[in-house]
Amino acid sequence: MTDILSNDLKGKRVLITGSSRGIGAAAARAFAEAGARVMLHAHATLAPAEALAKEIGAVGVMQGDFTDMDQVRRVVAGAIDKLGGLDVLINNAGTMVGRKRLSELTDEFISQVFDLNTRSAIMASQAAYSALKESRGCIINTVSIASRTGGSMGSGMYAASKGFLSTYTHGLAVELSPDQIRVNGVSPGTIMTDFHRRYTTPERLANIAKAVPLGRLGTDEDCVGAYLFLASNALSGYMTGQILEVNGGQLMP
């Protein structure tokens, strides 16, 4: 498989949003190792992204706030310009924003969650459409196990935003199939990144780990194979509208 990936992904132009840390950063390393030309994206954490770009030989880093759709469009357009086109768009930017119960929700909070986790992916895909149509490329959306479970206490808005994106992945796959643009998703389970260090207590994480059939929480690196697989025409060229679950058996169909 390593040879297939190296041959198939070498030189591919890849934009990974939300790639300064966590799953996005791990995916960037993996694509660079496979010979792809990678463009990173960061919002507030620009220094780690710049350090990562230097480490892996990325084409560069685009900075932008993905709750602002004008900035989303600017980042995608800038990446396409610097890469000279686009073969793979990975919509990975997103986070929980915060844990809030129904009684605590505000219009501003709801908008922030959906803009960051859902609307930005739609606008990035729209901005990348012409370039992906030209290259017959692909879109890979990062969703979440929460999109199927509803999340945990206080994360309902995040779960709903990822559920929307998961459903839209199916719809967009149908819509873009005549253009030979494949659209799929990766749905991580409980992955030990800054996300859970910020939003989940150690006690809760320990209980989740005990319930995972494989006996541990996931890591960033556990997720990268799914992205490489879905980006490879040689390995997944007949797949579109699919969501790959990466959760150690935490959730089974």
C-alpha positions in Angstrom: 0.0 0.0 0.0 2.9 2.4 0.7 4.1 2.1 -2.9 0.6 2.7 -4.2 0.1 5.8 -2.0 3.5 7.2 -3.0 2.8 6.7 -6.7 -0.7 8.0 -6.5 -0.3 11.0 -4.1 3.1 12.2 -5.2 2.7 15.8 -6.5 -1.0 16.0 -5.5 -2.0 19.5 -4.4 -3.6 19.3 -1.0 -5.2 21.9 1.3 -5.9 20.9 4.8 -7.9 23.3 6.9 -7.3 23.4 10.6 -3.9 21.8 10.3 -1.8 23.6 12.9 -2.3 20.8 15.4 -4.2 17.6 16.1 -5.6 15.4 13.4 -5.0 18.1 10.7 -1.3 18.3 11.5 -0.9 14.5 11.6 -2.6 14.3 8.2 -0.3 17.0 6.8 2.8 15.1 7.8 1.4 11.9 6.2 0.5 13.6 2.9 3.9 15.2 2.8 5.6 11.9 3.4 3.6 10.5 0.5 5.1 13.2 -1.7 2.0 15.5 -1.9 2.4 19.3 -2.0 0.6 20.5 1.1 -0.8 23.8 2.0 -1.6 24.3 5.7 -4.2 26.5 7.3 -4.3 28.0 10.8 -6.3 30.6 12.7 -4.8 31.8 16.0 -2.1 29.2 16.3 0.1 30.4 13.4 3.5 29.7 15.0 2.9 25.9 15.3 1.7 25.8 11.7 4.7 27.7 10.4 7.0 25.3 12.4 5.2 22.3 10.9 5.4 23.7 7.4 9.1 24.0 7.8 9.4 20.5 9.2 7.5 18.8 6.4 8.4 21.1 3.5 4.9 22.3 3.0 4.2 24.9 0.3 3.0 27.4 3.0 0.5 28.4 5.6 -2.7 30.3 5.0 -4.1 32.1 8.0 -7.8 32.8 8.4 -10.8 32.8 10.9 -13.2 30.2 9.6 -16.2 31.8 11.4 -15.8 34.5 8.8 -16.9 33.2 5.3 -14.9 36.0 3.5 -11.8 34.7 5.1 -12.7 31.1 4.2 -12.9 32.1 0.6 -9.7 34.1 0.8 -7.8 31.1 2.3 -9.0 28.7 -0.4 -8.4 31.1 -3.2 -4.9 31.8 -1.9 -4.1 28.2 -1.5 -5.2 27.3 -5.0 -3.1 30.2 -6.3 0.0 29.1 -4.5 -0.4 25.4 -5.3 -1.3 26.1 -8.9 -4.6 24.2 -8.6 -6.1 21.7 -6.2 -6.5 18.0 -6.1 -7.6 17.4 -2.5 -9.6 19.6 -0.1 -9.7 18.4 3.5 -12.3 20.3 5.5 -10.9 19.7 9.0 -11.3 23.1 10.7 -13.6 23.0 13.6 -14.0 22.5 17.4 -16.7 22.3 20.1 -16.3 26.0 21.0 -17.7 25.2 24.5 -20.0 23.0 26.4 -23.4 24.6 26.8 -26.7 23.2 27.8 -30.0 24.3 26.3 -30.6 26.9 29.0 -27.2 28.5 28.3 -27.4 28.7 24.5 -27.2 32.1 22.8 -27.7 33.2 19.2 -24.1 34.1 19.0 -22.9 30.8 20.3 -25.1 28.7 18.0 -23.9 30.8 15.0 -20.3 30.4 16.0 -20.5 26.6 16.3 -22.3 26.2 13.0 -20.2 28.7 11.1 -17.0 27.1 12.2 -17.9 23.4 11.9 -20.5 23.4 9.0 -20.8 26.6 7.0 -17.0 27.0 6.6 -16.7 23.5 5.0 -19.6 24.3 2.6 -18.0 27.6 1.6 -14.5 26.1 1.3 -16.0 23.4 -1.0 -17.7 26.1 -3.1 -14.6 28.1 -3.4 -12.6 25.0 -4.4 -15.2 23.7 -6.8 -13.8 25.0 -10.1 -10.2 23.8 -9.3 -11.5 20.4 -8.2 -13.6 20.1 -11.3 -10.6 20.8 -13.4 -8.4 18.2 -11.6 -11.2 15.7 -10.9 -10.2 15.9 -7.4 -11.9 15.1 -4.1 -13.2 16.6 -0.9 -12.8 14.9 2.5 -14.9 16.3 5.4 -13.9 15.6 9.0 -17.1 14.8 10.9 -17.3 13.1 14.3 -18.7 10.1 16.2 -20.8 12.7 17.9 -22.8 13.2 14.7 -24.3 9.7 15.3 -24.4 9.6 19.1 -25.6 13.2 19.8 -22.5 13.9 21.8 -22.1 14.1 25.5 -23.6 16.6 28.1 -23.3 20.1 26.7 -22.0 19.2 23.3 -25.3 18.9 21.5 -24.7 21.9 19.2 -21.3 20.6 18.2 -22.8 17.1 17.5 -25.6 18.7 15.5 -23.2 20.7 13.4 -21.2 17.6 12.6 -24.4 15.7 11.9 -25.3 18.4 9.3 -21.9 18.1 7.7 -22.2 14.3 7.6 -25.5 14.5 5.8 -24.3 17.2 3.5 -21.3 15.0 2.6 -23.8 12.5 1.1 -25.8 15.1 -0.7 -22.7 16.8 -2.1 -21.3 13.5 -3.3 -24.4 13.0 -5.5 -24.3 16.6 -6.7 -20.7 16.6 -7.7 -20.5 13.1 -9.1 -21.1 14.3 -12.7 -18.0 16.4 -12.4 -16.1 13.3 -11.2 -15.4 15.0 -7.8 -15.5 12.4 -5.0 -16.8 13.6 -1.6 -16.3 11.5 1.5 -15.8 11.9 5.2 -13.8 10.7 8.1 -15.5 10.3 11.5 -13.0 10.1 14.4 -14.1 8.7 17.7 -12.5 9.9 20.9 -9.1 11.0 19.8 -6.6 12.3 22.4 -5.9 15.8 21.0 -6.1 19.3 22.5 -9.8 19.1 21.7 -10.5 16.6 24.5 -7.9 18.0 26.8 -9.9 21.3 26.7 -13.4 19.9 26.8 -13.4 16.5 28.5 -12.4 15.7 32.0 -9.7 13.0 32.7 -12.2 10.9 34.6 -14.6 11.0 31.6 -11.8 10.1 29.2 -10.8 7.1 31.4 -14.3 5.8 31.4 -14.6 6.1 27.6 -11.3 4.3 27.2 -12.6 1.4 29.2 -15.7 1.1 26.9 -13.7 1.1 23.7 -13.4 -2.5 22.4 -9.8 -1.9 21.4 -9.1 -0.8 24.9 -7.7 2.7 24.4 -8.4 6.1 23.1 -7.3 7.0 19.6 -4.4 9.1 18.5 -3.9 11.6 15.7 -1.9 9.0 13.8 -4.8 6.5 14.0 -6.8 8.7 11.8 -4.4 9.6 9.0 -4.8 6.3 7.1 -8.4 7.1 6.4 -7.6 10.4 4.8 -4.8 9.0 2.7 -7.0 6.2 1.5 -9.9 8.5 0.6 -7.5 10.8 -1.3 -6.1 8.0 -3.4 -7.8 7.3 -6.6 -6.0 4.0 -6.9 -7.4 2.8 -3.5 -10.8 4.5 -3.3 -11.6 5.8 -6.8 -14.9 4.1 -6.8 -16.0 5.4 -3.4 -18.0 8.6 -2.8 -20.6 9.6 -0.3 -19.0 7.4 2.4 -18.1 8.1 6.0 -15.2 6.1 7.4 -15.6 5.5 11.1 -12.3 5.6 13.0 -13.1 4.9 16.6 -11.6 1.6 17.9 -15.0 -0.1 17.8 -16.5 2.6 20.1 -19.4 2.8 17.7 -20.3 0.0 15.3 -23.0 0.2 12.5 
